[in-house]
Amino acid sequence: MESQSFDVGEYVEQMSLLLDLEIKDEYRDGVVANFERIKAIAQLVNSFPLPEEIEAAPIFEP
């Protein structure tokens, strides 16, 4: 699978338009920074290999 570039600032802009959600200029940098953190966490989680025989649990019990 080819790795594609993901522009977090563009994503935030497009999602704010799609959701009709105004993000004030003074908050925009913070929103983008938080999505950068979310992206880093998601990449870590998605890079963890799972065996094919793993099934999702119907109930989560910590």
Backbone torsions as a table, in degrees:
resi	resn	phi	psi	omega
1	MET	NA	136.8	-178.2
2	GLU	-82.5	135.5	177.2
3	SER	-79.6	128.0	-179.7
4	GLN	-106.6	148.4	177.2
5	SER	-72.6	137.5	-179.8
6	PHE	-124.4	112.7	-179.5
7	ASP	-92.1	105.1	-175.7
8	VAL	-63.9	-40.0	178.8
9	GLY	-60.7	-41.7	178.0
10	GLU	-66.9	-39.5	178.3
11	TYR	-60.4	-47.7	179.6
12	VAL	-60.2	-43.5	179.1
13	GLU	-61.2	-48.7	-178.1
14	GLN	-65.6	-41.2	179.8
15	MET	-68.3	-36.3	177.7
16	SER	-64.5	-36.8	176.3
17	LEU	-68.9	-44.8	-178.9
18	LEU	-61.1	-41.0	-178.0
19	LEU	-88.2	-2.2	-176.0
20	ASP	54.2	48.3	-177.0
21	LEU	-116.8	111.7	180.0
22	GLU	-76.2	127.8	174.0
23	ILE	-110.7	114.1	-178.5
24	LYS	-64.6	148.7	-176.8
25	ASP	-55.0	-37.5	-177.5
26	GLU	-70.5	-16.1	179.6
27	TYR	-103.0	-15.1	-172.9
28	ARG	-57.7	-46.8	-179.4
29	ASP	-61.3	-38.6	178.2
30	GLY	-67.6	-39.7	178.2
31	VAL	-64.0	-45.4	179.2
32	VAL	-63.1	-42.1	179.4
33	ALA	-61.9	-40.7	178.5
34	ASN	-66.4	-38.3	177.2
35	PHE	-69.2	-29.9	173.9
36	GLU	-62.8	-41.5	178.0
37	ARG	-65.6	-42.8	178.2
38	ILE	-60.7	-41.9	179.0
39	LYS	-60.5	-44.9	-179.4
40	ALA	-63.1	-41.3	179.0
41	ILE	-66.3	-43.9	-179.9
42	ALA	-62.5	-38.6	178.5
43	GLN	-63.8	-39.6	178.1
44	LEU	-64.2	-47.0	-179.9
45	VAL	-63.4	-44.5	-177.2
46	ASN	-71.4	-19.1	-179.6
47	SER	-84.1	-9.1	-179.3
48	PHE	-78.5	118.3	-177.0
49	PRO	-74.4	140.1	176.0
50	LEU	-118.2	139.2	176.2
51	PRO	-63.5	151.3	-178.4
52	GLU	-62.8	-29.5	-175.6
53	GLU	-81.4	-2.2	178.6
54	ILE	-68.0	133.7	176.1
55	GLU	-117.8	149.3	177.9
56	ALA	-69.2	138.6	177.5
57	ALA	-78.5	134.3	-179.9
58	PRO	-69.8	-24.6	179.7
59	ILE	-135.0	131.9	176.5
60	PHE	-90.6	124.5	176.1
61	GLU	-127.0	109.8	-178.4
62	PRO	-68.1	NA	NA
